[in-house]
Amino acid sequence: MASTERKAAKHGLLGKYAYAWLTLAFFAVSFGLHWWFGWLSFVDEAHQHGQEPATGEYLTVMARDTFENWQSEFLQLLWQVVGLAYFLYIGSPSSKENDDRLEAKVDALMKFVGGEEGERLQSELDEAFLRHGGHAKPHGHRDSIPS
C-alpha cells in the first residue's frame, strides 16, 4: 500500500474516500441552496402577481428545472468522465495501440540504441518466442521503418 493510502486508511472511510465525501457535500449544499433560492424567487414572483405561493406548483417547477439542468450539464459531464474511464480501462481500438505497431516501435528502438547488439538480441528474442516470419510493421503505413 502506498504511504498516502496508509495515511488515508488511518482515518477510516472518511479519509479513504475523502474526495467522494467532499463531492457529495458540495453537491448537497449546492442542491439545497438551489432549491432554497428557487423557493424565495417563486414566493417573490407569486406575491408580485398578488397570489399566495403554492408548494405543489413550486415542487413541479423546481423538479423540472433541476432535471433540465442535470440533463444538459450533470449527465453529460458524468458520461464524459465515466465513459472515458471505462474506455481507457477496458480499452477501445482508439485508446490502445495495436500490438504490431508497438512491436515495430520496440524493434526500431532496439536497432537504434543497440546497433549490432540490438539486432543480435532481437534475433535471440525471435528464436525464443518462435517468431520466424519477420518483424511486424504498422498496418497501412510505409513498408520501411526508418533506421
Biotite code that builds the C-alpha atoms (Angstrom):
import biotite.structure as struc

atoms = struc.array([
    struc.Atom([0.000, 0.000, 0.000], chain_id="A", res_id=1, res_name="MET", atom_name="CA", element="C"),
    struc.Atom([1.378, 3.438, -0.858], chain_id="A", res_id=2, res_name="ALA", atom_name="CA", element="C"),
    struc.Atom([2.177, 5.793, 2.015], chain_id="A", res_id=3, res_name="SER", atom_name="CA", element="C"),
    struc.Atom([-0.650, 8.194, 1.116], chain_id="A", res_id=4, res_name="THR", atom_name="CA", element="C"),
    struc.Atom([-3.092, 5.273, 1.106], chain_id="A", res_id=5, res_name="GLU", atom_name="CA", element="C"),
    struc.Atom([-1.820, 4.197, 4.543], chain_id="A", res_id=6, res_name="ARG", atom_name="CA", element="C"),
    struc.Atom([-2.295, 7.731, 5.897], chain_id="A", res_id=7, res_name="LYS", atom_name="CA", element="C"),
    struc.Atom([-5.817, 7.911, 4.487], chain_id="A", res_id=8, res_name="ALA", atom_name="CA", element="C"),
    struc.Atom([-6.656, 4.445, 5.840], chain_id="A", res_id=9, res_name="ALA", atom_name="CA", element="C"),
    struc.Atom([-5.897, 5.670, 9.390], chain_id="A", res_id=10, res_name="LYS", atom_name="CA", element="C"),
    struc.Atom([-8.933, 7.951, 9.112], chain_id="A", res_id=11, res_name="HIS", atom_name="CA", element="C"),
    struc.Atom([-11.225, 5.115, 8.040], chain_id="A", res_id=12, res_name="GLY", atom_name="CA", element="C"),
    struc.Atom([-13.850, 5.633, 5.377], chain_id="A", res_id=13, res_name="LEU", atom_name="CA", element="C"),
    struc.Atom([-13.726, 9.407, 5.823], chain_id="A", res_id=14, res_name="LEU", atom_name="CA", element="C"),
    struc.Atom([-10.036, 9.606, 4.924], chain_id="A", res_id=15, res_name="GLY", atom_name="CA", element="C"),
    struc.Atom([-10.001, 6.847, 2.358], chain_id="A", res_id=16, res_name="LYS", atom_name="CA", element="C"),
    struc.Atom([-12.892, 8.301, 0.376], chain_id="A", res_id=17, res_name="TYR", atom_name="CA", element="C"),
    struc.Atom([-12.363, 11.990, 1.208], chain_id="A", res_id=18, res_name="ALA", atom_name="CA", element="C"),
    struc.Atom([-12.791, 13.116, -2.396], chain_id="A", res_id=19, res_name="TYR", atom_name="CA", element="C"),
    struc.Atom([-16.139, 11.339, -2.679], chain_id="A", res_id=20, res_name="ALA", atom_name="CA", element="C"),
    struc.Atom([-17.327, 12.789, 0.644], chain_id="A", res_id=21, res_name="TRP", atom_name="CA", element="C"),
    struc.Atom([-16.304, 16.317, -0.374], chain_id="A", res_id=22, res_name="LEU", atom_name="CA", element="C"),
    struc.Atom([-18.025, 15.912, -3.727], chain_id="A", res_id=23, res_name="THR", atom_name="CA", element="C"),
    struc.Atom([-21.178, 14.657, -2.002], chain_id="A", res_id=24, res_name="LEU", atom_name="CA", element="C"),
    struc.Atom([-21.067, 17.583, 0.460], chain_id="A", res_id=25, res_name="ALA", atom_name="CA", element="C"),
    struc.Atom([-20.632, 20.132, -2.348], chain_id="A", res_id=26, res_name="PHE", atom_name="CA", element="C"),
    struc.Atom([-23.490, 18.504, -4.231], chain_id="A", res_id=27, res_name="PHE", atom_name="CA", element="C"),
    struc.Atom([-25.815, 18.503, -1.200], chain_id="A", res_id=28, res_name="ALA", atom_name="CA", element="C"),
    struc.Atom([-25.047, 22.138, -0.325], chain_id="A", res_id=29, res_name="VAL", atom_name="CA", element="C"),
    struc.Atom([-25.454, 23.362, -3.902], chain_id="A", res_id=30, res_name="SER", atom_name="CA", element="C"),
    struc.Atom([-28.644, 21.317, -4.342], chain_id="A", res_id=31, res_name="PHE", atom_name="CA", element="C"),
    struc.Atom([-30.112, 22.692, -1.117], chain_id="A", res_id=32, res_name="GLY", atom_name="CA", element="C"),
    struc.Atom([-29.172, 26.272, -1.989], chain_id="A", res_id=33, res_name="LEU", atom_name="CA", element="C"),
    struc.Atom([-30.613, 25.849, -5.493], chain_id="A", res_id=34, res_name="HIS", atom_name="CA", element="C"),
    struc.Atom([-33.977, 24.814, -4.056], chain_id="A", res_id=35, res_name="TRP", atom_name="CA", element="C"),
    struc.Atom([-33.903, 27.450, -1.277], chain_id="A", res_id=36, res_name="TRP", atom_name="CA", element="C"),
    struc.Atom([-33.198, 30.374, -3.608], chain_id="A", res_id=37, res_name="PHE", atom_name="CA", element="C"),
    struc.Atom([-35.671, 28.927, -6.083], chain_id="A", res_id=38, res_name="GLY", atom_name="CA", element="C"),
    struc.Atom([-38.308, 28.992, -3.339], chain_id="A", res_id=39, res_name="TRP", atom_name="CA", element="C"),
    struc.Atom([-37.500, 32.622, -2.482], chain_id="A", res_id=40, res_name="LEU", atom_name="CA", element="C"),
    struc.Atom([-37.796, 33.577, -6.147], chain_id="A", res_id=41, res_name="SER", atom_name="CA", element="C"),
    struc.Atom([-41.048, 31.621, -6.513], chain_id="A", res_id=42, res_name="PHE", atom_name="CA", element="C"),
    struc.Atom([-42.568, 33.330, -3.448], chain_id="A", res_id=43, res_name="VAL", atom_name="CA", element="C"),
    struc.Atom([-41.482, 36.760, -4.696], chain_id="A", res_id=44, res_name="ASP", atom_name="CA", element="C"),
    struc.Atom([-42.979, 36.142, -8.132], chain_id="A", res_id=45, res_name="GLU", atom_name="CA", element="C"),
    struc.Atom([-46.242, 34.875, -6.614], chain_id="A", res_id=46, res_name="ALA", atom_name="CA", element="C"),
    struc.Atom([-46.523, 38.000, -4.437], chain_id="A", res_id=47, res_name="HIS", atom_name="CA", element="C"),
    struc.Atom([-45.877, 40.239, -7.454], chain_id="A", res_id=48, res_name="GLN", atom_name="CA", element="C"),
    struc.Atom([-48.918, 38.637, -9.096], chain_id="A", res_id=49, res_name="HIS", atom_name="CA", element="C"),
    struc.Atom([-50.995, 39.021, -5.931], chain_id="A", res_id=50, res_name="GLY", atom_name="CA", element="C"),
    struc.Atom([-51.105, 35.270, -5.273], chain_id="A", res_id=51, res_name="GLN", atom_name="CA", element="C"),
    struc.Atom([-50.094, 33.006, -2.438], chain_id="A", res_id=52, res_name="GLU", atom_name="CA", element="C"),
    struc.Atom([-47.257, 30.601, -3.300], chain_id="A", res_id=53, res_name="PRO", atom_name="CA", element="C"),
    struc.Atom([-48.428, 27.019, -3.837], chain_id="A", res_id=54, res_name="ALA", atom_name="CA", element="C"),
    struc.Atom([-45.986, 24.354, -2.677], chain_id="A", res_id=55, res_name="THR", atom_name="CA", element="C"),
    struc.Atom([-47.168, 21.770, -5.203], chain_id="A", res_id=56, res_name="GLY", atom_name="CA", element="C"),
    struc.Atom([-46.628, 24.140, -8.114], chain_id="A", res_id=57, res_name="GLU", atom_name="CA", element="C"),
    struc.Atom([-43.205, 25.103, -6.749], chain_id="A", res_id=58, res_name="TYR", atom_name="CA", element="C"),
    struc.Atom([-42.115, 21.465, -6.460], chain_id="A", res_id=59, res_name="LEU", atom_name="CA", element="C"),
    struc.Atom([-43.178, 20.790, -10.045], chain_id="A", res_id=60, res_name="THR", atom_name="CA", element="C"),
    struc.Atom([-41.362, 23.829, -11.431], chain_id="A", res_id=61, res_name="VAL", atom_name="CA", element="C"),
    struc.Atom([-38.173, 23.189, -9.429], chain_id="A", res_id=62, res_name="MET", atom_name="CA", element="C"),
    struc.Atom([-38.094, 19.477, -10.269], chain_id="A", res_id=63, res_name="ALA", atom_name="CA", element="C"),
    struc.Atom([-38.446, 20.318, -13.958], chain_id="A", res_id=64, res_name="ARG", atom_name="CA", element="C"),
    struc.Atom([-35.728, 22.987, -13.797], chain_id="A", res_id=65, res_name="ASP", atom_name="CA", element="C"),
    struc.Atom([-33.401, 20.716, -11.817], chain_id="A", res_id=66, res_name="THR", atom_name="CA", element="C"),
    struc.Atom([-33.723, 17.797, -14.192], chain_id="A", res_id=67, res_name="PHE", atom_name="CA", element="C"),
    struc.Atom([-33.308, 20.058, -17.225], chain_id="A", res_id=68, res_name="GLU", atom_name="CA", element="C"),
    struc.Atom([-30.068, 21.304, -15.704], chain_id="A", res_id=69, res_name="ASN", atom_name="CA", element="C"),
    struc.Atom([-28.903, 17.768, -14.906], chain_id="A", res_id=70, res_name="TRP", atom_name="CA", element="C"),
    struc.Atom([-29.733, 16.590, -18.390], chain_id="A", res_id=71, res_name="GLN", atom_name="CA", element="C"),
    struc.Atom([-27.779, 19.334, -20.080], chain_id="A", res_id=72, res_name="SER", atom_name="CA", element="C"),
    struc.Atom([-24.791, 19.505, -17.745], chain_id="A", res_id=73, res_name="GLU", atom_name="CA", element="C"),
    struc.Atom([-24.519, 16.917, -15.000], chain_id="A", res_id=74, res_name="PHE", atom_name="CA", element="C"),
    struc.Atom([-25.392, 13.825, -17.025], chain_id="A", res_id=75, res_name="LEU", atom_name="CA", element="C"),
    struc.Atom([-23.242, 14.982, -19.936], chain_id="A", res_id=76, res_name="GLN", atom_name="CA", element="C"),
    struc.Atom([-20.241, 15.521, -17.670], chain_id="A", res_id=77, res_name="LEU", atom_name="CA", element="C"),
    struc.Atom([-20.906, 12.251, -15.863], chain_id="A", res_id=78, res_name="LEU", atom_name="CA", element="C"),
    struc.Atom([-20.916, 10.374, -19.161], chain_id="A", res_id=79, res_name="TRP", atom_name="CA", element="C"),
    struc.Atom([-17.715, 12.079, -20.256], chain_id="A", res_id=80, res_name="GLN", atom_name="CA", element="C"),
    struc.Atom([-15.907, 11.082, -17.062], chain_id="A", res_id=81, res_name="VAL", atom_name="CA", element="C"),
    struc.Atom([-17.363, 7.586, -16.677], chain_id="A", res_id=82, res_name="VAL", atom_name="CA", element="C"),
    struc.Atom([-17.234, 6.844, -20.402], chain_id="A", res_id=83, res_name="GLY", atom_name="CA", element="C"),
    struc.Atom([-13.641, 7.986, -20.676], chain_id="A", res_id=84, res_name="LEU", atom_name="CA", element="C"),
    struc.Atom([-12.614, 5.966, -17.631], chain_id="A", res_id=85, res_name="ALA", atom_name="CA", element="C"),
    struc.Atom([-14.446, 2.910, -18.961], chain_id="A", res_id=86, res_name="TYR", atom_name="CA", element="C"),
    struc.Atom([-12.894, 3.054, -22.408], chain_id="A", res_id=87, res_name="PHE", atom_name="CA", element="C"),
    struc.Atom([-9.415, 3.739, -21.059], chain_id="A", res_id=88, res_name="LEU", atom_name="CA", element="C"),
    struc.Atom([-9.710, 0.876, -18.553], chain_id="A", res_id=89, res_name="TYR", atom_name="CA", element="C"),
    struc.Atom([-11.414, -1.675, -20.783], chain_id="A", res_id=90, res_name="ILE", atom_name="CA", element="C"),
    struc.Atom([-9.827, -0.371, -23.920], chain_id="A", res_id=91, res_name="GLY", atom_name="CA", element="C"),
    struc.Atom([-11.139, 0.510, -27.284], chain_id="A", res_id=92, res_name="SER", atom_name="CA", element="C"),
    struc.Atom([-9.412, 0.461, -30.656], chain_id="A", res_id=93, res_name="PRO", atom_name="CA", element="C"),
    struc.Atom([-8.875, 4.205, -30.447], chain_id="A", res_id=94, res_name="SER", atom_name="CA", element="C"),
    struc.Atom([-7.454, 4.187, -26.915], chain_id="A", res_id=95, res_name="SER", atom_name="CA", element="C"),
    struc.Atom([-4.973, 1.349, -27.283], chain_id="A", res_id=96, res_name="LYS", atom_name="CA", element="C"),
    struc.Atom([-2.036, 0.969, -29.573], chain_id="A", res_id=97, res_name="GLU", atom_name="CA", element="C"),
    struc.Atom([-2.135, -2.222, -31.610], chain_id="A", res_id=98, res_name="ASN", atom_name="CA", element="C"),
    struc.Atom([0.483, -4.893, -30.912], chain_id="A", res_id=99, res_name="ASP", atom_name="CA", element="C"),
    struc.Atom([2.069, -4.768, -34.370], chain_id="A", res_id=100, res_name="ASP", atom_name="CA", element="C"),
    struc.Atom([2.739, -1.051, -34.125], chain_id="A", res_id=101, res_name="ARG", atom_name="CA", element="C"),
    struc.Atom([4.104, -1.366, -30.598], chain_id="A", res_id=102, res_name="LEU", atom_name="CA", element="C"),
    struc.Atom([6.377, -4.244, -31.609], chain_id="A", res_id=103, res_name="GLU", atom_name="CA", element="C"),
    struc.Atom([7.646, -2.318, -34.637], chain_id="A", res_id=104, res_name="ALA", atom_name="CA", element="C"),
    struc.Atom([8.496, 0.638, -32.412], chain_id="A", res_id=105, res_name="LYS", atom_name="CA", element="C"),
    struc.Atom([10.349, -1.570, -29.917], chain_id="A", res_id=106, res_name="VAL", atom_name="CA", element="C"),
    struc.Atom([12.269, -3.260, -32.757], chain_id="A", res_id=107, res_name="ASP", atom_name="CA", element="C"),
    struc.Atom([13.280, 0.130, -34.180], chain_id="A", res_id=108, res_name="ALA", atom_name="CA", element="C"),
    struc.Atom([14.405, 1.335, -30.754], chain_id="A", res_id=109, res_name="LEU", atom_name="CA", element="C"),
    struc.Atom([16.463, -1.809, -30.187], chain_id="A", res_id=110, res_name="MET", atom_name="CA", element="C"),
    struc.Atom([18.233, -1.295, -33.515], chain_id="A", res_id=111, res_name="LYS", atom_name="CA", element="C"),
    struc.Atom([18.743, 2.416, -32.901], chain_id="A", res_id=112, res_name="PHE", atom_name="CA", element="C"),
    struc.Atom([20.083, 2.121, -29.351], chain_id="A", res_id=113, res_name="VAL", atom_name="CA", element="C"),
    struc.Atom([21.830, -1.226, -29.531], chain_id="A", res_id=114, res_name="GLY", atom_name="CA", element="C"),
    struc.Atom([23.157, -1.275, -33.081], chain_id="A", res_id=115, res_name="GLY", atom_name="CA", element="C"),
    struc.Atom([24.509, -4.742, -33.894], chain_id="A", res_id=116, res_name="GLU", atom_name="CA", element="C"),
    struc.Atom([23.999, -5.859, -30.292], chain_id="A", res_id=117, res_name="GLU", atom_name="CA", element="C"),
    struc.Atom([20.345, -4.794, -30.581], chain_id="A", res_id=118, res_name="GLY", atom_name="CA", element="C"),
    struc.Atom([19.900, -6.828, -33.754], chain_id="A", res_id=119, res_name="GLU", atom_name="CA", element="C"),
    struc.Atom([21.525, -9.855, -32.071], chain_id="A", res_id=120, res_name="ARG", atom_name="CA", element="C"),
    struc.Atom([19.211, -9.503, -29.080], chain_id="A", res_id=121, res_name="LEU", atom_name="CA", element="C"),
    struc.Atom([16.257, -9.166, -31.442], chain_id="A", res_id=122, res_name="GLN", atom_name="CA", element="C"),
    struc.Atom([17.240, -12.420, -33.167], chain_id="A", res_id=123, res_name="SER", atom_name="CA", element="C"),
    struc.Atom([17.512, -14.192, -29.801], chain_id="A", res_id=124, res_name="GLU", atom_name="CA", element="C"),
    struc.Atom([14.063, -12.966, -28.807], chain_id="A", res_id=125, res_name="LEU", atom_name="CA", element="C"),
    struc.Atom([12.640, -14.095, -32.143], chain_id="A", res_id=126, res_name="ASP", atom_name="CA", element="C"),
    struc.Atom([14.143, -17.542, -31.612], chain_id="A", res_id=127, res_name="GLU", atom_name="CA", element="C"),
    struc.Atom([12.929, -17.767, -28.012], chain_id="A", res_id=128, res_name="ALA", atom_name="CA", element="C"),
    struc.Atom([9.372, -16.796, -28.960], chain_id="A", res_id=129, res_name="PHE", atom_name="CA", element="C"),
    struc.Atom([9.294, -18.796, -32.202], chain_id="A", res_id=130, res_name="LEU", atom_name="CA", element="C"),
    struc.Atom([8.949, -15.732, -34.416], chain_id="A", res_id=131, res_name="ARG", atom_name="CA", element="C"),
    struc.Atom([10.309, -16.683, -37.825], chain_id="A", res_id=132, res_name="HIS", atom_name="CA", element="C"),
    struc.Atom([8.039, -14.696, -40.164], chain_id="A", res_id=133, res_name="GLY", atom_name="CA", element="C"),
    struc.Atom([9.850, -11.379, -39.901], chain_id="A", res_id=134, res_name="GLY", atom_name="CA", element="C"),
    struc.Atom([9.000, -8.362, -37.847], chain_id="A", res_id=135, res_name="HIS", atom_name="CA", element="C"),
    struc.Atom([5.747, -6.521, -37.555], chain_id="A", res_id=136, res_name="ALA", atom_name="CA", element="C"),
    struc.Atom([5.165, -3.287, -39.383], chain_id="A", res_id=137, res_name="LYS", atom_name="CA", element="C"),
    struc.Atom([2.326, -0.894, -38.649], chain_id="A", res_id=138, res_name="PRO", atom_name="CA", element="C"),
    struc.Atom([-0.558, -1.675, -40.997], chain_id="A", res_id=139, res_name="HIS", atom_name="CA", element="C"),
    struc.Atom([-1.407, 0.936, -43.598], chain_id="A", res_id=140, res_name="GLY", atom_name="CA", element="C"),
    struc.Atom([1.899, 2.742, -43.288], chain_id="A", res_id=141, res_name="HIS", atom_name="CA", element="C"),
    struc.Atom([5.168, 2.769, -45.165], chain_id="A", res_id=142, res_name="ARG", atom_name="CA", element="C"),
    struc.Atom([6.798, -0.576, -45.841], chain_id="A", res_id=143, res_name="ASP", atom_name="CA", element="C"),
    struc.Atom([10.087, 0.529, -44.372], chain_id="A", res_id=144, res_name="SER", atom_name="CA", element="C"),
    struc.Atom([10.711, 1.781, -40.888], chain_id="A", res_id=145, res_name="ILE", atom_name="CA", element="C"),
    struc.Atom([13.440, 4.430, -40.651], chain_id="A", res_id=146, res_name="PRO", atom_name="CA", element="C"),
    struc.Atom([16.623, 3.194, -39.052], chain_id="A", res_id=147, res_name="SER", atom_name="CA", element="C"),
])
